[in-house]
Amino acid sequence: MASNECNELNDAGEGVLDLFLDESGFTGSRLLDANQPVFAYASVAIEEQRAWEILDRARKDHPVQMPELKAQKLLSSERGRNLVAQVLAEIDGLYSFVVQNKRVVLCGKLFEYVFEPVFQFSPELLYEKNLHRFVAMYCFISSVDGVGEETLVQFERYMRSLDPGDAPLLFDPDASAHLPEDHPLKLVFRFANGYRDIIVADNARLRTTTPDEGKYVLDVSAAGLWSLLNHWGQKNRPLRVVCDDSKPIAALLPSLIDEGKEFAIQRAVALGNSPEQFGWDLAEPVALADSRGSPGLQIADLIASSATRVAKEGDESSEIAKALDRHIHPHSIGTDLAPVQLGTRQADVNWLVLMELAERADCQDDPRFGLEAVYEYAEKSWTPDRLGG
């Protein structure tokens, strides 16, 4: 039955598509929360009546004493897990979700708010060469020691306050002067210190250019919503969207859905993505609702919470994990170490470019001048065991 409905959904090109979205693992701007290292945002394309029937049948087959089905409780018992597995089987092909390792996300934010401001008028080359992924994973693998951990703690604090004094390792040369030159993060510190004024001034504008004076700059839910809207937009049907009530989503909707929609799409395309991946039409304004009265939102919660549980525990062999794996959105963010695998051409070249940028920062030289030529030389000179001719 689920397979037929999936085909019907894929083939239909008209009629409103009902979409319900919920999250799991939300910790606001505290992306380093040790108890909840993973965030998921899930969507299910289903009508409320159909959602109610699925939940009602699952309750009868696997009785639980729970007025509102919550995956976190269900997943703690075998009966609850069987209930979740049955629901996922019935909606096979009708859902998609984004799952994010929040520490990796924070490292990506470091590139966005430390490196990108210096290249704000032309960051396309950096994204084309995957320098953003290199820097993010470089910071991630470097966060295993005390200095690396403190760097992320300070950066997170800085993004909440926008006060550079909260991140001395990044913005005060004296704070990192004692570190040996070969410390992995020394290149990042040199870049941030050298272009400090540009970075701080650009980020200060977040107080006036983002909702609630930049309160949600580190939010991860809006990015998940945006990815999923684009995913379902490919069905070429107007969307009737209901999101579980959320302060960040409520605050960011205008910049995400309304006046900011085209800007976000243009930016994504400028950074190397295909324009065919983006766009959607809404049948009506996005609604925010309480999941207690919505079976569609309850199913979305089951998906999101199951995704965070599986990602956190690393159990990929269960029936639930296998079902989820078929529906994970490609915009999900995990610990992909390929961008920093030294001995590969792209990683070695980006390592050389990062060293070049650190040297330019020391002299406060133009970081963009001839950078394309630097990449071209490094790529042509690369061999599996060394850079240079």
C-alpha positions in Angstrom: 0.0 0.0 0.0 2.8 2.4 0.9 4.6 1.7 -2.3 1.5 2.5 -4.4 0.9 5.8 -2.5 4.5 6.7 -3.0 4.2 6.2 -6.8 1.0 8.2 -6.8 2.7 11.0 -5.0 5.6 11.1 -7.4 3.5 11.0 -10.5 0.9 13.6 -9.4 1.5 17.1 -10.8 -1.6 18.9 -9.4 -3.5 19.3 -6.2 -2.3 20.6 -2.9 0.4 18.5 -1.1 -0.1 18.5 2.7 3.2 18.6 4.5 3.9 18.3 8.3 7.3 19.1 9.8 8.8 18.7 13.3 12.2 18.6 14.9 14.2 16.7 17.5 17.4 17.6 19.4 16.8 21.4 19.4 19.2 23.2 21.8 19.0 26.7 20.4 22.4 28.3 20.0 24.0 25.8 22.3 25.4 23.6 19.5 28.0 22.0 21.8 25.4 20.5 24.2 27.0 17.1 25.1 23.6 15.5 25.9 22.1 16.3 22.5 24.8 16.3 19.8 22.4 15.6 16.9 19.5 17.6 15.5 16.9 16.4 13.0 14.2 18.2 11.1 11.6 15.8 9.5 8.8 16.2 7.0 6.0 13.9 6.0 3.7 14.4 3.0 0.3 13.1 4.2 -3.2 14.1 4.8 -4.4 14.4 8.4 -7.0 11.8 8.0 -4.5 9.3 6.6 -2.1 10.2 9.4 -4.8 9.6 12.0 -5.6 6.2 10.5 -2.0 5.1 10.6 -1.5 6.1 14.2 -4.8 4.6 15.3 -3.9 1.3 13.7 -0.4 1.3 15.2 -1.9 2.0 18.7 -4.2 -1.0 18.3 -1.4 -3.3 17.2 1.0 -2.1 19.8 -0.9 -0.6 22.8 0.8 2.1 24.7 -0.4 4.4 27.5 0.4 7.7 25.8 -2.1 10.4 24.9 0.3 11.9 22.5 2.8 9.6 20.8 6.4 10.8 21.5 9.2 8.9 19.9 11.7 9.5 22.7 9.5 7.5 25.1 8.4 4.9 22.5 12.0 4.1 21.5 12.8 3.1 25.1 10.7 -0.1 24.9 10.4 -2.9 22.4 6.7 -2.4 22.0 7.3 1.3 21.3 10.0 0.5 18.8 7.6 -1.9 17.0 5.0 0.8 16.9 7.5 3.3 15.3 8.7 0.7 12.8 5.1 0.0 11.7 4.4 3.7 11.2 7.6 4.1 9.2 6.7 1.2 7.0 3.3 2.7 6.3 4.7 6.0 5.2 7.6 4.6 3.2 8.4 7.0 0.4 6.3 9.8 1.9 8.9 11.4 4.2 12.3 13.0 4.2 14.5 14.4 6.9 17.7 16.3 7.5 20.0 15.2 10.3 22.9 17.3 11.5 25.9 16.7 13.8 25.7 20.0 15.7 29.5 20.2 16.3 30.2 19.9 12.6 27.5 22.5 12.0 29.2 24.9 14.4 32.5 24.3 12.6 30.7 25.1 9.3 29.4 28.3 10.9 33.0 29.2 11.8 33.8 29.2 8.1 30.7 31.2 7.3 31.3 33.9 9.9 35.1 34.1 10.1 36.3 33.3 6.5 33.3 34.3 4.4 33.1 37.9 5.6 36.6 38.5 4.2 35.4 37.2 0.8 31.9 38.6 1.1 31.7 39.9 -2.4 33.1 36.9 -4.1 33.0 33.7 -2.0 32.1 31.5 -5.0 35.6 30.2 -5.6 36.0 29.0 -2.0 32.8 27.0 -2.3 33.7 25.7 -5.7 37.0 24.4 -4.3 35.3 23.0 -1.2 37.4 25.1 1.1 34.3 25.5 3.3 34.1 21.8 3.9 37.9 21.6 4.4 37.9 24.3 7.0 34.8 22.9 8.8 36.2 19.4 9.1 39.7 20.7 9.8 38.3 22.6 12.8 36.2 19.5 13.7 39.1 17.1 13.9 41.2 19.7 15.6 38.7 20.1 18.4 39.8 16.9 20.1 42.4 18.8 22.3 41.8 21.5 24.9 42.7 24.4 22.5 40.4 23.1 19.8 37.5 22.6 22.2 38.0 26.1 23.7 38.1 27.6 20.2 34.6 26.3 19.5 33.3 27.3 22.9 34.6 30.8 22.4 33.3 31.0 18.8 29.8 29.9 20.0 29.8 32.5 22.7 31.0 35.2 20.2 28.1 34.3 17.8 25.6 34.8 20.7 27.1 38.1 21.8 28.9 39.4 18.7 31.5 40.7 21.1 35.0 39.7 19.8 36.2 39.8 23.4 34.3 36.5 23.9 36.6 34.8 21.4 40.2 35.9 22.2 41.8 32.9 20.4 40.3 34.1 17.2 40.5 37.9 17.7 43.4 38.6 20.1 46.9 37.6 18.9 48.2 37.5 22.4 45.8 34.7 23.3 47.3 32.2 20.9 50.9 33.5 20.9 52.0 30.7 23.2 50.9 28.0 20.8 53.5 26.3 18.7 53.5 27.3 15.0 52.6 23.7 14.0 49.5 23.6 16.1 46.7 22.7 13.6 44.5 25.7 14.4 47.3 28.2 14.2 46.5 28.9 10.6 42.8 29.6 11.5 43.9 31.9 14.3 46.3 33.8 12.0 43.6 34.3 9.4 41.0 35.5 12.0 43.6 37.8 13.7 44.8 39.3 10.5 41.4 40.2 9.2 39.8 40.8 12.6 38.4 44.3 11.8 36.7 43.1 8.6 35.2 40.0 10.3 34.0 41.8 13.4 32.5 44.7 11.4 30.7 42.4 9.0 29.2 40.2 11.7 28.1 43.3 13.8 25.6 44.0 11.0 23.8 40.8 12.0 22.1 42.8 14.8 20.3 44.8 12.2 20.0 42.5 9.2 18.7 39.3 10.9 15.6 38.6 13.0 15.6 39.3 16.7 19.0 41.1 16.5 20.9 37.9 15.4 19.5 35.8 18.2 19.0 32.8 15.8 22.3 33.0 13.8 23.3 29.6 15.0 19.8 28.1 14.5 19.7 24.8 12.7 16.0 24.3 12.2 15.5 27.0 9.5 18.1 25.4 7.3 16.3 22.1 7.7 13.0 23.6 6.8 14.4 25.3 3.7 16.0 22.1 2.4 12.8 20.1 2.9 10.6 22.8 1.2 12.9 22.6 -1.8 12.8 18.8 -1.7 9.0 18.7 -1.8 8.8 21.6 -4.2 10.2 19.2 -6.9 6.8 17.5 -6.9 5.4 20.5 -8.7 2.5 20.8 -6.4 1.5 23.7 -4.1 2.4 22.9 -0.5 0.2 23.3 2.5 2.8 23.4 5.2 2.3 22.9 9.0 5.3 23.2 11.3 5.4 22.3 15.0 5.4 25.6 16.8 8.9 27.0 17.2 10.2 30.4 18.1 13.2 30.3 15.7 10.9 29.1 12.8 8.4 31.8 13.6 11.1 34.5 13.7 12.9 33.3 10.5 9.9 32.5 8.3 9.7 36.0 6.6 13.4 35.8 5.6 13.0 32.2 4.6 9.7 32.0 2.9 8.7 35.5 2.0 11.1 38.3 0.9 14.2 36.2 1.5 13.2 33.1 -0.5 14.6 34.3 -3.9 17.7 35.7 -2.2 18.4 32.3 -0.6 17.9 30.5 -3.8 20.1 32.9 -5.7 22.9 32.5 -3.1 22.6 28.7 -3.3 22.9 28.8 -7.1 25.8 31.3 -7.0 27.7 28.9 -4.7 27.6 26.2 -7.3 24.2 24.4 -6.9 21.9 23.6 -9.8 18.9 26.0 -10.0 16.6 23.0 -10.7 17.1 21.9 -7.1 15.3 24.9 -5.7 11.9 26.5 -5.5 8.4 25.7 -4.2 4.9 27.2 -4.2 2.8 27.5 -1.1 -1.0 27.0 -1.3 -1.3 29.2 1.8 0.9 30.7 4.5 2.9 28.3 6.6 1.1 27.4 9.8 2.6 26.8 13.2 0.7 24.3 15.3 0.8 22.2 18.5 1.5 18.6 17.8 -0.9 17.4 20.4 -3.8 18.2 18.0 -2.1 17.0 14.8 -1.5 13.4 13.9 0.6 14.6 10.9 3.0 16.5 13.3 3.1 13.5 15.6 4.3 11.3 12.7 6.9 14.0 11.8 8.1 13.9 15.5 8.4 10.1 15.3 10.6 10.5 12.3 12.8 13.3 13.7 13.2 11.7 17.1 14.0 8.3 15.6 16.6 9.9 13.4 18.4 11.6 16.3 18.3 8.4 18.4 19.8 6.3 15.5 22.5 8.9 14.8 23.4 9.3 18.4 23.7 5.6 19.1 25.2 4.7 15.8 23.0 1.6 15.4 22.4 1.2 11.7 21.2 -2.4 11.8 17.8 -2.0 13.3 14.6 -2.1 11.3 14.0 1.6 12.1 17.5 2.6 11.0 17.2 0.8 7.7 13.8 2.5 7.0 15.2 5.9 7.9 18.3 5.4 5.7 16.2 5.4 2.5 14.8 8.8 3.4 17.7 10.9 4.6 18.1 14.2 2.7 21.4 14.9 1.0 21.7 18.2 2.9 22.3 16.3 6.1 25.6 17.2 7.8 27.7 14.5 9.4 31.4 13.6 10.0 32.6 13.3 6.5 36.4 13.2 6.7 37.0 13.1 2.9 37.6 16.9 2.6 40.5 16.6 5.0 42.0 13.3 3.8 45.6 14.4 3.2 47.2 12.6 0.3 44.2 13.5 -1.9 44.4 16.3 -4.3 41.6 18.5 -3.0 42.6 18.2 0.6 46.3 18.9 -0.1 45.5 21.9 -2.3 43.2 23.4 0.3 45.8 22.9 2.9 48.3 24.9 0.8 45.6 27.6 0.2 44.9 27.8 3.9 48.6 28.4 4.6 48.7 31.0 1.8 45.7 32.8 3.3 47.3 32.8 6.8 50.4 34.4 5.4 48.4 37.1 3.6 46.5 37.7 6.9 49.8 38.2 8.7 50.5 41.1 6.3 46.9 42.1 5.9 47.3 41.6 2.2 44.3 41.3 -0.2 43.2 37.7 0.4 41.4 37.5 -3.0 44.3 38.7 -5.2 45.3 36.0 -7.6 43.8 33.3 -5.5 42.4 31.5 -8.5 45.9 31.3 -9.9 47.2 29.9 -6.6 44.6 27.1 -6.9 45.5 26.5 -10.5 49.2 26.2 -9.7 48.6 23.9 -6.7 46.3 21.7 -8.6 48.6 21.3 -11.5 51.6 20.8 -9.3 50.0 18.2 -7.1 51.3 14.6 -6.9 50.1 11.9 -4.4 53.1 12.4 -2.1 53.8 16.1 -2.4 52.8 19.6 -3.5 55.0 21.7 -5.8 57.3 21.1 -8.7 
